[in-house]
Amino acid sequence: MTNNELNQNSFYGIFIDYEINNDGYPTKWYFLTNIHPLDIFSNK
C-alpha cells in the first residue's frame, strides 16, 4: 500500500465516520483541518 492509498483510505474512512455520526458536531478531522468534509465534496 502506498502512502497515497493510505491517505485516501484514511480520508474516506473519516468521511464515512462523519456521515454515520452526523449529529451536528464537528468531527476530529474538522478540527484538524478547519474544513468541513461536506464542503470538499460539494465544491466542484
Long-range contacts (C-beta under 8 A, 24 or more apart in sequence): 15-41
